[in-house]
Amino acid sequence: MAGIYLHIPFCKSRCIYCGFFSTISLQKRHEYVEAVVDELRQRHSFLGGALVDTIYFGGGTPSQLPPDELERMLHALYNIYNVREEAEVTLEGNPDDMTPMMLQRLQQMGINRLSMGVQTFDDERLHFLHRRHTSAQAIQAVRDAQAAGFSNISIDLMFGFPHQTLDEWKRDVQTALSLQVQHLSAYSLMYEEGTLLEQMLTNGEIGEVDEEVSLQMYEYLMDALKEAGYEHYEISNFSLPGMQSRHNSSYWHGIPYLGVGAGAHSYDGHNRFYHPDSLEQYLADPCMLITEQLNDHERYDEFVFTSLRTAEGLHLLQLEQLFGTSCKKYCLQNAQRHLKAGLLSLTDDTLRLTRQGLFISNEVMSDLMWDE
């Protein structure tokens, strides 16, 4: 199995927290779509004929493209690659783009999963983030998608805003649950380098939320979603049983994927390849790639990091098969203090983060990384 990711860098406006490659100009979108089709053709051998199980339109804001252009890329992909009949086909979208007519067209072209960037149901915070939609539009978009027949809908939420209280976060979570979506991703607000949000923090215009309050928000999220029947299958991701994101799960399990479009990354199981974050360079040469060759220690680090992010955990036998007995011993040795502290558990030769460990997951995982 393999996956294909298509990066659509176009946005109507730029959110203050976003560190992904994007542009607010739509002038070259037609050229871009044709360049994506060209790249799909030229790199058809990258996956070695593997059956494509997932397709993901990410961005940027893919829903900013007209349906005809989304369909142009999707049809080209199906004509070139061996796509599984039951493939998961996801489109990221902004709620105010999800009109009934747009949703109908997405259904007709074979999109079967939607990921909506809601972020919050508080209109003041949406304005603060420079989001284009309102809370009412987000709620209506989910309902319209359900009415259009979509039965696999994910929404993104953020927590840890400046001055946000636990009660305000609880209202966001409960509103999300009332919509009965199949999947929810929730992230703590991050101050990415080079973003307007980070600049505001540096200038003293805003302050970070108290760390203890942020932990309480995450704890409430876990409890509320568990009670509602959602499985916490990855640090930031929750789904109803059987509704995990197959595409994102492939990243965490080291499955090869082809990344198409400006700024997109690919992985062949051993090395990474990526396009520069430049629309002009991509249009000039859609197959110009930078290769990142991973050594054994770097691949070991990625295996540890991605495995521990998931509820499945880090299977030590698989670690040993991939990297040797010495790496397994090294990992277990470094895990000892976290096992004793109750931050990791070891069951059936599998390391997992405990509930307590989830709160400081980066610290725990970094201690298991290879120290040169």
Secondary structure as a PSIPRED ss2 file (coil, helix, strand):
# PSIPRED VFORMAT (PSIPRED V4.0)

   1 M C   1.000  0.000  0.000
   2 A E   0.000  0.000  1.000
   3 G E   0.000  0.000  1.000
   4 I E   0.000  0.000  1.000
   5 Y E   0.000  0.000  1.000
   6 L E   0.000  0.000  1.000
   7 H E   0.000  0.000  1.000
   8 I E   0.000  0.000  1.000
   9 P C   1.000  0.000  0.000
  10 F E   0.000  0.000  1.000
  11 C C   1.000  0.000  0.000
  12 K C   1.000  0.000  0.000
  13 S C   1.000  0.000  0.000
  14 R C   1.000  0.000  0.000
  15 C C   1.000  0.000  0.000
  16 I C   1.000  0.000  0.000
  17 Y C   1.000  0.000  0.000
  18 C C   1.000  0.000  0.000
  19 G C   1.000  0.000  0.000
  20 F C   1.000  0.000  0.000
  21 F C   1.000  0.000  0.000
  22 S C   1.000  0.000  0.000
  23 T E   0.000  0.000  1.000
  24 I C   1.000  0.000  0.000
  25 S C   1.000  0.000  0.000
  26 L C   1.000  0.000  0.000
  27 Q C   1.000  0.000  0.000
  28 K C   1.000  0.000  0.000
  29 R H   0.000  1.000  0.000
  30 H H   0.000  1.000  0.000
  31 E H   0.000  1.000  0.000
  32 Y H   0.000  1.000  0.000
  33 V H   0.000  1.000  0.000
  34 E H   0.000  1.000  0.000
  35 A H   0.000  1.000  0.000
  36 V H   0.000  1.000  0.000
  37 V H   0.000  1.000  0.000
  38 D H   0.000  1.000  0.000
  39 E H   0.000  1.000  0.000
  40 L H   0.000  1.000  0.000
  41 R H   0.000  1.000  0.000
  42 Q H   0.000  1.000  0.000
  43 R C   1.000  0.000  0.000
  44 H C   1.000  0.000  0.000
  45 S C   1.000  0.000  0.000
  46 F C   1.000  0.000  0.000
  47 L C   1.000  0.000  0.000
  48 G C   1.000  0.000  0.000
  49 G C   1.000  0.000  0.000
  50 A C   1.000  0.000  0.000
  51 L C   1.000  0.000  0.000
  52 V E   0.000  0.000  1.000
  53 D E   0.000  0.000  1.000
  54 T E   0.000  0.000  1.000
  55 I E   0.000  0.000  1.000
  56 Y E   0.000  0.000  1.000
  57 F E   0.000  0.000  1.000
  58 G E   0.000  0.000  1.000
  59 G E   0.000  0.000  1.000
  60 G C   1.000  0.000  0.000
  61 T C   1.000  0.000  0.000
  62 P H   0.000  1.000  0.000
  63 S H   0.000  1.000  0.000
  64 Q H   0.000  1.000  0.000
  65 L C   1.000  0.000  0.000
  66 P C   1.000  0.000  0.000
  67 P H   0.000  1.000  0.000
  68 D H   0.000  1.000  0.000
  69 E H   0.000  1.000  0.000
  70 L H   0.000  1.000  0.000
  71 E H   0.000  1.000  0.000
  72 R H   0.000  1.000  0.000
  73 M H   0.000  1.000  0.000
  74 L H   0.000  1.000  0.000
  75 H H   0.000  1.000  0.000
  76 A H   0.000  1.000  0.000
  77 L H   0.000  1.000  0.000
  78 Y H   0.000  1.000  0.000
  79 N H   0.000  1.000  0.000
  80 I H   0.000  1.000  0.000
  81 Y C   1.000  0.000  0.000
  82 N C   1.000  0.000  0.000
  83 V E   0.000  0.000  1.000
  84 R E   0.000  0.000  1.000
  85 E E   0.000  0.000  1.000
  86 E E   0.000  0.000  1.000
  87 A E   0.000  0.000  1.000
  88 E E   0.000  0.000  1.000
  89 V E   0.000  0.000  1.000
  90 T E   0.000  0.000  1.000
  91 L E   0.000  0.000  1.000
  92 E E   0.000  0.000  1.000
  93 G E   0.000  0.000  1.000
  94 N C   1.000  0.000  0.000
  95 P H   0.000  1.000  0.000
  96 D H   0.000  1.000  0.000
  97 D H   0.000  1.000  0.000
  98 M C   1.000  0.000  0.000
  99 T C   1.000  0.000  0.000
 100 P H   0.000  1.000  0.000
 101 M H   0.000  1.000  0.000
 102 M H   0.000  1.000  0.000
 103 L H   0.000  1.000  0.000
 104 Q H   0.000  1.000  0.000
 105 R H   0.000  1.000  0.000
 106 L H   0.000  1.000  0.000
 107 Q H   0.000  1.000  0.000
 108 Q H   0.000  1.000  0.000
 109 M H   0.000  1.000  0.000
 110 G C   1.000  0.000  0.000
 111 I C   1.000  0.000  0.000
 112 N C   1.000  0.000  0.000
 113 R E   0.000  0.000  1.000
 114 L E   0.000  0.000  1.000
 115 S E   0.000  0.000  1.000
 116 M E   0.000  0.000  1.000
 117 G E   0.000  0.000  1.000
 118 V E   0.000  0.000  1.000
 119 Q E   0.000  0.000  1.000
 120 T C   1.000  0.000  0.000
 121 F C   1.000  0.000  0.000
 122 D C   1.000  0.000  0.000
 123 D H   0.000  1.000  0.000
 124 E H   0.000  1.000  0.000
 125 R H   0.000  1.000  0.000
 126 L H   0.000  1.000  0.000
 127 H H   0.000  1.000  0.000
 128 F H   0.000  1.000  0.000
 129 L H   0.000  1.000  0.000
 130 H C   1.000  0.000  0.000
 131 R C   1.000  0.000  0.000
 132 R C   1.000  0.000  0.000
 133 H C   1.000  0.000  0.000
 134 T C   1.000  0.000  0.000
 135 S H   0.000  1.000  0.000
 136 A H   0.000  1.000  0.000
 137 Q H   0.000  1.000  0.000
 138 A H   0.000  1.000  0.000
 139 I H   0.000  1.000  0.000
 140 Q H   0.000  1.000  0.000
 141 A H   0.000  1.000  0.000
 142 V H   0.000  1.000  0.000
 143 R H   0.000  1.000  0.000
 144 D H   0.000  1.000  0.000
 145 A H   0.000  1.000  0.000
 146 Q H   0.000  1.000  0.000
 147 A H   0.000  1.000  0.000
 148 A C   1.000  0.000  0.000
 149 G C   1.000  0.000  0.000
 150 F C   1.000  0.000  0.000
 151 S C   1.000  0.000  0.000
 152 N C   1.000  0.000  0.000
 153 I E   0.000  0.000  1.000
 154 S E   0.000  0.000  1.000
 155 I E   0.000  0.000  1.000
 156 D E   0.000  0.000  1.000
 157 L E   0.000  0.000  1.000
 158 M E   0.000  0.000  1.000
 159 F E   0.000  0.000  1.000
 160 G C   1.000  0.000  0.000
 161 F C   1.000  0.000  0.000
 162 P C   1.000  0.000  0.000
 163 H C   1.000  0.000  0.000
 164 Q C   1.000  0.000  0.000
 165 T C   1.000  0.000  0.000
 166 L H   0.000  1.000  0.000
 167 D H   0.000  1.000  0.000
 168 E H   0.000  1.000  0.000
 169 W H   0.000  1.000  0.000
 170 K H   0.000  1.000  0.000
 171 R H   0.000  1.000  0.000
 172 D H   0.000  1.000  0.000
 173 V H   0.000  1.000  0.000
 174 Q H   0.000  1.000  0.000
 175 T H   0.000  1.000  0.000
 176 A H   0.000  1.000  0.000
 177 L H   0.000  1.000  0.000
 178 S H   0.000  1.000  0.000
 179 L C   1.000  0.000  0.000
 180 Q C   1.000  0.000  0.000
 181 V C   1.000  0.000  0.000
 182 Q C   1.000  0.000  0.000
 183 H E   0.000  0.000  1.000
 184 L E   0.000  0.000  1.000
 185 S E   0.000  0.000  1.000
 186 A E   0.000  0.000  1.000
 187 Y E   0.000  0.000  1.000
 188 S E   0.000  0.000  1.000
 189 L C   1.000  0.000  0.000
 190 M C   1.000  0.000  0.000
 191 Y C   1.000  0.000  0.000
 192 E C   1.000  0.000  0.000
 193 E C   1.000  0.000  0.000
 194 G C   1.000  0.000  0.000
 195 T C   1.000  0.000  0.000
 196 L H   0.000  1.000  0.000
 197 L H   0.000  1.000  0.000
 198 E H   0.000  1.000  0.000
 199 Q H   0.000  1.000  0.000
 200 M H   0.000  1.000  0.000
 201 L H   0.000  1.000  0.000
 202 T H   0.000  1.000  0.000
 203 N C   1.000  0.000  0.000
 204 G C   1.000  0.000  0.000
 205 E C   1.000  0.000  0.000
 206 I C   1.000  0.000  0.000
 207 G C   1.000  0.000  0.000
 208 E C   1.000  0.000  0.000
 209 V C   1.000  0.000  0.000
 210 D C   1.000  0.000  0.000
 211 E H   0.000  1.000  0.000
 212 E H   0.000  1.000  0.000
 213 V H   0.000  1.000  0.000
 214 S H   0.000  1.000  0.000
 215 L H   0.000  1.000  0.000
 216 Q H   0.000  1.000  0.000
 217 M H   0.000  1.000  0.000
 218 Y H   0.000  1.000  0.000
 219 E H   0.000  1.000  0.000
 220 Y H   0.000  1.000  0.000
 221 L H   0.000  1.000  0.000
 222 M H   0.000  1.000  0.000
 223 D H   0.000  1.000  0.000
 224 A H   0.000  1.000  0.000
 225 L H   0.000  1.000  0.000
 226 K H   0.000  1.000  0.000
 227 E H   0.000  1.000  0.000
 228 A C   1.000  0.000  0.000
 229 G C   1.000  0.000  0.000
 230 Y C   1.000  0.000  0.000
 231 E E   0.000  0.000  1.000
 232 H E   0.000  0.000  1.000
 233 Y E   0.000  0.000  1.000
 234 E E   0.000  0.000  1.000
 235 I C   1.000  0.000  0.000
 236 S C   1.000  0.000  0.000
 237 N E   0.000  0.000  1.000
 238 F E   0.000  0.000  1.000
 239 S E   0.000  0.000  1.000
 240 L C   1.000  0.000  0.000
 241 P C   1.000  0.000  0.000
 242 G C   1.000  0.000  0.000
 243 M C   1.000  0.000  0.000
 244 Q C   1.000  0.000  0.000
 245 S C   1.000  0.000  0.000
 246 R H   0.000  1.000  0.000
 247 H H   0.000  1.000  0.000
 248 N H   0.000  1.000  0.000
 249 S H   0.000  1.000  0.000
 250 S H   0.000  1.000  0.000
 251 Y H   0.000  1.000  0.000
 252 W H   0.000  1.000  0.000
 253 H C   1.000  0.000  0.000
 254 G C   1.000  0.000  0.000
 255 I C   1.000  0.000  0.000
 256 P C   1.000  0.000  0.000
 257 Y E   0.000  0.000  1.000
 258 L E   0.000  0.000  1.000
 259 G E   0.000  0.000  1.000
 260 V E   0.000  0.000  1.000
 261 G C   1.000  0.000  0.000
 262 A C   1.000  0.000  0.000
 263 G C   1.000  0.000  0.000
 264 A C   1.000  0.000  0.000
 265 H E   0.000  0.000  1.000
 266 S E   0.000  0.000  1.000
 267 Y E   0.000  0.000  1.000
 268 D C   1.000  0.000  0.000
 269 G C   1.000  0.000  0.000
 270 H C   1.000  0.000  0.000
 271 N C   1.000  0.000  0.000
 272 R E   0.000  0.000  1.000
 273 F E   0.000  0.000  1.000
 274 Y E   0.000  0.000  1.000
 275 H C   1.000  0.000  0.000
 276 P C   1.000  0.000  0.000
 277 D C   1.000  0.000  0.000
 278 S C   1.000  0.000  0.000
 279 L H   0.000  1.000  0.000
 280 E H   0.000  1.000  0.000
 281 Q H   0.000  1.000  0.000
 282 Y H   0.000  1.000  0.000
 283 L H   0.000  1.000  0.000
 284 A H   0.000  1.000  0.000
 285 D C   1.000  0.000  0.000
 286 P C   1.000  0.000  0.000
 287 C C   1.000  0.000  0.000
 288 M C   1.000  0.000  0.000
 289 L C   1.000  0.000  0.000
 290 I E   0.000  0.000  1.000
 291 T E   0.000  0.000  1.000
 292 E E   0.000  0.000  1.000
 293 Q C   1.000  0.000  0.000
 294 L C   1.000  0.000  0.000
 295 N C   1.000  0.000  0.000
 296 D H   0.000  1.000  0.000
 297 H H   0.000  1.000  0.000
 298 E H   0.000  1.000  0.000
 299 R H   0.000  1.000  0.000
 300 Y H   0.000  1.000  0.000
 301 D H   0.000  1.000  0.000
 302 E H   0.000  1.000  0.000
 303 F H   0.000  1.000  0.000
 304 V H   0.000  1.000  0.000
 305 F H   0.000  1.000  0.000
 306 T H   0.000  1.000  0.000
 307 S H   0.000  1.000  0.000
 308 L H   0.000  1.000  0.000
 309 R H   0.000  1.000  0.000
 310 T E   0.000  0.000  1.000
 311 A C   1.000  0.000  0.000
 312 E C   1.000  0.000  0.000
 313 G C   1.000  0.000  0.000
 314 L E   0.000  0.000  1.000
 315 H E   0.000  0.000  1.000
 316 L H   0.000  1.000  0.000
 317 L H   0.000  1.000  0.000
 318 Q H   0.000  1.000  0.000
 319 L H   0.000  1.000  0.000
 320 E H   0.000  1.000  0.000
 321 Q H   0.000  1.000  0.000
 322 L H   0.000  1.000  0.000
 323 F H   0.000  1.000  0.000
 324 G C   1.000  0.000  0.000
 325 T H   0.000  1.000  0.000
 326 S H   0.000  1.000  0.000
 327 C H   0.000  1.000  0.000
 328 K H   0.000  1.000  0.000
 329 K H   0.000  1.000  0.000
 330 Y H   0.000  1.000  0.000
 331 C H   0.000  1.000  0.000
 332 L H   0.000  1.000  0.000
 333 Q H   0.000  1.000  0.000
 334 N H   0.000  1.000  0.000
 335 A H   0.000  1.000  0.000
 336 Q H   0.000  1.000  0.000
 337 R H   0.000  1.000  0.000
 338 H H   0.000  1.000  0.000
 339 L H   0.000  1.000  0.000
 340 K H   0.000  1.000  0.000
 341 A C   1.000  0.000  0.000
 342 G C   1.000  0.000  0.000
 343 L C   1.000  0.000  0.000
 344 L E   0.000  0.000  1.000
 345 S E   0.000  0.000  1.000
 346 L E   0.000  0.000  1.000
 347 T E   0.000  0.000  1.000
 348 D C   1.000  0.000  0.000
 349 D C   1.000  0.000  0.000
 350 T E   0.000  0.000  1.000
 351 L E   0.000  0.000  1.000
 352 R E   0.000  0.000  1.000
 353 L E   0.000  0.000  1.000
 354 T C   1.000  0.000  0.000
 355 R H   0.000  1.000  0.000
 356 Q H   0.000  1.000  0.000
 357 G H   0.000  1.000  0.000
 358 L H   0.000  1.000  0.000
 359 F C   1.000  0.000  0.000
 360 I C   1.000  0.000  0.000
 361 S H   0.000  1.000  0.000
 362 N H   0.000  1.000  0.000
 363 E H   0.000  1.000  0.000
 364 V H   0.000  1.000  0.000
 365 M H   0.000  1.000  0.000
 366 S H   0.000  1.000  0.000
 367 D H   0.000  1.000  0.000
 368 L C   1.000  0.000  0.000
 369 M C   1.000  0.000  0.000
 370 W C   1.000  0.000  0.000
 371 D C   1.000  0.000  0.000
 372 E C   1.000  0.000  0.000
